[in-house]
Amino acid sequence: MELKVEEIKSLAPVKFNYEDIKNWVTEKAAEYKSVVYTPETITLAKQDRATLNKVSDAINNEKKRIKNELLKPYVDFENKCKELMAIVDDASKTIDKQVKEFELKEQAEKEQQIKAIFDTYVGEFKDLILFDIVFNPRWLNKTYTMKKIEEDINHIIVKTSDDMKVLEGQIKDETILKQVQAFYFSHIAESDCLSSSLKYGMNVIESNKKLEELKNKRNATNSEQNITNSEQNVQKNENLIQIDFRVIATKEQFMNLKQFLESNNIEYRRI
């Protein structure tokens, strides 16, 4: 069905006393612009301003009225077109929903096929390379063939195997190597995975080195402190004299003796 619109005749210009109005407003505008107002005549200035605004508003209101009149045929045509479009769009949306459901079903089936290929190739990395991490959304496009997807997956597995050999050759410490490998598999979807993993490994080695230096420094400091404390204790003990004696006194005298000993930092104990 074709939308056929009858030829629209050009509208005639809107006729009104343009020249008379123009001459009048030009003359009045010139008169008002030449007036110099004083503080005494400021009230008159406000009145003149209001008069000019009323003239401008009257012209503007008439302009809007004529515009609305001229647009009435178009507004009617526009509303009818919108009504027709709504009917067509409603039907289109119903079809679109079915199309999208079909496409989603197709993509789900293709993803399962891709997962099967991945399971075939992943081999020893089964528990290390996660399908969801390496999955490429572009694989679901119709233009992306299963052959190309298989090549991509094979490339991932081969590259991972080669990268593991590089990491094992560069990092000899087994504990650090495991850390780096774990880092690698968590970033495997990134293009610079190998270089970032090597960088991570170097950072771990450097950090461990600095931590070991710090530990040795602290141990050395503690050893020096212990030696100093021992020397001080020896020196302190050398100046001490031990005398054992028995004291016979009242309870009050014992309390006074205890206070004296403690206030003078004299060590005492029962025999």
C-alpha positions in Angstrom: 0.0 0.0 0.0 1.3 3.4 -1.0 0.6 6.6 0.8 -0.7 9.0 -1.8 -1.0 12.7 -0.9 -2.8 15.2 -3.2 -0.6 17.9 -4.5 -0.6 20.9 -2.1 -1.1 24.3 -3.6 1.3 27.0 -2.4 -0.3 29.2 0.2 -0.8 32.8 -0.7 1.1 35.3 1.4 -0.8 36.5 4.5 -2.1 39.9 3.7 -2.2 42.7 6.3 -1.5 46.4 6.6 2.2 45.8 6.9 3.5 49.1 5.5 1.1 51.2 7.6 2.1 49.4 10.8 5.8 49.5 9.9 5.6 53.3 9.3 3.7 53.8 12.5 6.0 51.7 14.7 9.1 53.2 13.1 7.9 56.7 13.8 6.9 56.0 17.3 10.1 54.1 18.1 12.1 57.1 16.9 10.1 59.4 19.1 10.6 57.3 22.2 14.3 56.7 21.5 14.9 60.5 21.4 13.3 61.1 24.8 15.7 61.7 27.7 14.1 60.8 31.0 15.0 62.5 34.3 14.4 61.3 37.9 11.3 63.4 37.9 9.9 61.7 34.8 10.9 58.1 35.5 7.3 57.2 36.1 6.5 58.4 32.6 9.4 56.3 31.3 7.8 53.2 32.8 4.5 54.0 31.3 6.1 54.5 27.8 7.9 51.2 28.2 4.6 49.4 29.1 2.9 51.0 26.0 5.7 49.7 23.7 5.6 46.2 25.2 1.8 46.1 24.7 2.3 46.9 21.0 5.0 44.2 20.6 2.8 41.6 22.5 -0.2 42.4 20.3 1.8 41.8 17.1 3.3 38.6 18.5 -0.1 37.2 19.5 -1.5 37.9 16.1 1.5 36.2 14.5 0.9 33.1 16.7 -2.9 33.0 15.9 -2.2 33.1 12.1 0.5 30.5 12.4 -1.9 28.1 14.2 -4.5 28.7 11.6 -2.1 27.9 8.8 -0.8 24.8 10.6 -4.2 23.2 11.2 -4.2 21.2 8.0 -0.7 20.0 8.7 -1.5 19.1 12.3 -4.5 17.0 11.2 -2.3 15.3 8.6 0.5 14.6 11.2 -1.9 13.1 13.7 -3.4 10.8 11.1 0.1 9.7 10.0 1.0 8.9 13.7 -2.1 6.8 14.1 -1.2 4.8 11.0 2.4 4.4 12.1 1.3 3.1 15.5 -0.8 0.4 13.9 2.1 -0.7 11.7 4.7 -0.5 14.6 2.6 -2.6 16.9 2.5 -5.4 14.3 6.2 -5.0 13.7 7.1 -5.3 17.4 5.1 -8.5 17.6 7.2 -9.9 14.7 10.4 -8.4 16.2 9.8 -10.2 19.5 9.6 -13.6 17.7 12.7 -12.8 15.6 14.8 -12.0 18.7 13.6 -15.1 20.5 14.7 -17.2 17.5 18.0 -15.4 17.3 18.6 -15.9 21.1 17.8 -19.6 20.7 20.2 -19.9 17.7 23.0 -18.1 19.8 22.4 -20.4 22.7 22.7 -23.5 20.5 25.9 -22.1 18.9 27.4 -21.3 22.3 26.8 -25.0 23.3 28.6 -26.1 20.1 31.5 -23.7 20.9 31.7 -25.1 24.5 32.0 -28.6 23.1 34.9 -27.5 20.9 36.5 -25.8 23.8 36.2 -28.9 26.0 37.8 -30.9 23.2 40.9 -28.7 23.0 41.4 -27.5 26.6 43.1 -30.8 27.7 45.4 -30.4 30.7 44.3 -26.9 31.3 40.7 -28.0 32.0 40.5 -26.6 35.5 42.7 -23.6 34.8 41.3 -22.0 31.6 37.7 -21.0 32.3 35.4 -21.0 29.3 33.5 -17.8 30.5 36.8 -15.9 30.7 38.1 -16.7 27.2 34.7 -16.6 25.5 34.5 -14.0 22.7 31.0 -12.6 22.2 31.9 -12.1 18.5 31.8 -15.9 18.2 28.0 -15.8 18.3 27.8 -13.6 15.2 26.4 -15.5 12.1 29.4 -14.3 10.0 31.8 -15.9 12.5 32.2 -19.5 11.2 32.7 -22.5 13.5 36.0 -23.2 11.7 37.3 -19.8 12.6 36.1 -20.3 16.2 37.9 -23.6 16.4 41.1 -22.0 15.2 40.7 -19.3 17.8 40.3 -21.8 20.6 43.2 -23.9 19.4 45.4 -20.7 19.3 44.5 -20.0 23.0 45.5 -23.5 24.1 48.7 -23.6 22.1 49.7 -20.1 23.3 49.0 -21.0 26.9 51.2 -24.1 26.6 54.0 -22.0 25.1 53.6 -19.2 27.7 53.8 -21.8 30.6 57.2 -22.9 29.2 58.4 -19.3 29.1 57.3 -18.7 32.7 58.9 -21.9 33.9 62.1 -20.9 32.2 62.2 -17.4 33.7 61.0 -18.1 37.2 62.9 -20.9 39.1 61.3 -20.5 42.6 58.4 -23.0 42.6 56.3 -21.0 45.1 56.6 -17.8 43.1 56.0 -19.7 39.9 52.7 -20.9 41.2 51.7 -17.4 42.1 52.6 -16.1 38.6 50.8 -18.9 36.9 47.6 -18.2 38.9 48.0 -14.6 37.9 48.3 -15.6 34.3 45.2 -17.7 34.2 43.1 -15.0 35.8 44.2 -12.6 33.1 44.4 -15.0 30.2 41.8 -13.1 28.1 44.1 -10.1 28.0 46.4 -9.7 24.9 49.5 -8.9 27.0 48.9 -11.7 29.5 52.4 -13.1 29.3 54.3 -9.9 29.7 52.1 -8.7 32.5 52.6 -12.1 34.3 56.3 -11.8 33.9 56.2 -8.3 35.3 54.1 -9.5 38.2 56.6 -12.3 38.9 59.5 -9.8 38.9 57.6 -7.6 41.3 57.0 -10.6 43.7 60.7 -11.5 43.6 61.7 -7.9 44.3 59.2 -7.6 47.1 60.4 -10.9 48.7 64.0 -9.7 48.5 63.1 -6.4 50.2 61.1 -8.3 52.9 64.1 -10.6 53.5 66.4 -7.6 53.8 64.0 -6.0 56.3 63.8 -9.2 58.3 67.6 -9.5 58.5 67.9 -5.9 59.5 65.4 -6.3 62.3 67.1 -9.5 63.5 70.4 -7.7 63.6 68.9 -4.8 65.5 67.3 -7.2 68.0 70.6 -9.1 68.4 72.4 -5.9 69.2 69.7 -4.8 71.6 69.9 -8.2 73.4 73.6 -8.0 73.7 73.3 -4.4 75.1 70.6 -5.6 77.6 72.8 -8.5 78.7 75.8 -6.3 79.3 73.6 -3.9 81.3 72.2 -6.7 83.4 75.7 -8.1 84.0 77.0 -4.7 85.0 73.9 -4.2 87.2 74.4 -7.5 88.9 78.1 -6.9 89.5 77.1 -3.9 91.7 74.6 -5.8 93.8 75.3 -7.3 97.2 73.2 -10.0 98.8 72.8 -10.1 102.6 70.5 -12.7 104.3 69.2 -11.7 107.7 66.2 -12.2 109.9 64.0 -9.4 111.1 61.9 -9.4 114.3 59.5 -6.6 114.5 55.8 -5.6 114.9 53.4 -5.6 112.0 53.6 -1.8 111.8 57.4 -1.9 111.7 57.3 -4.6 109.0 55.0 -2.3 106.9 57.4 0.6 107.4 60.3 -1.6 106.4 58.5 -2.8 103.3 57.7 0.8 102.3 61.4 1.8 102.8 62.7 -1.1 100.6 60.2 -0.4 97.8 60.8 3.3 97.8 64.5 2.7 97.4 64.2 0.0 94.7 65.8 -2.6 97.0 64.9 -6.2 96.0 63.7 -8.5 98.8 62.1 -11.9 99.2 61.1 -14.4 101.8 63.7 -17.0 102.9 
